Amino acid sequence: VHPVRPETLLVSKGADQCLIRLCDIQHATAAGNYIELRARDQQYLIRSTMAKLEELLPPCDYVRIHRSHLVRVDQIERIRMRRASNGIVHLRSGHTLPLSKTCRSELLKHRLDSSPG
């Protein structure tokens, strides 16, 4: 039995706290003891680990592309591979994030698993 996933997350925006919907998260980047979240083209901060955040997000919608980066699959515009089997992930927002060799196979699974169901 899977734990019930919350729909929202309490995050920091400057001095304020606000709730964002998990499904609005475009990508997440580890920053020390914090995670920088990008949601609805805004930047937010949460004190957590990538592993804890990854547990909350639906695995069919989100993929870890690097030890420090997690992205929503539908935000990926293109992937540029490099010689050493790592690469760069280009997002619809214009951001680029590194793709590690160890996470590459997980990302490539989404090519076949993109059909609903």
RAGI-V803822 format. One record per pair of residues at least 4 apart in sequence whose ideal C-beta (glycine too) atoms are under 6 Angstrom apart, sorted by the first residue. I is the first residue (numbers start at 1). J is the second residue. Records with the same first field share a line. If there is no record, write none. Layout:
I: J / J
This chain:
5: 56
8: 19 / 21
9: 20 / 22
10: 17 / 19
11: 20 / 44 / 46
12: 17 / 45
13: 18 / 44
20: 24 / 39
24: 39 / 40
25: 37 / 39
26: 38 / 72 / 75
27: 38 / 71
28: 35 / 37 / 53 / 70
29: 36 / 68 / 69
30: 35 / 50 / 68
31: 36
33: 47
34: 45 / 47
35: 46 / 48 / 53
37: 44
48: 52 / 53
50: 54
57: 62
61: 72 / 73
62: 70 / 72
63: 73 / 106 / 107
64: 70 / 103
65: 69 / 71 / 89 / 99 / 103 / 107
66: 98 / 100 / 103
69: 97
71: 75
73: 110
75: 91 / 92
76: 89
77: 90 / 92
78: 90
79: 87 / 89
80: 87 / 88
81: 87
82: 86 / 87
85: 101
86: 99 / 100 / 101
87: 99
88: 96
89: 97 / 99
90: 96
91: 95
99: 104
109: 113
110: 114
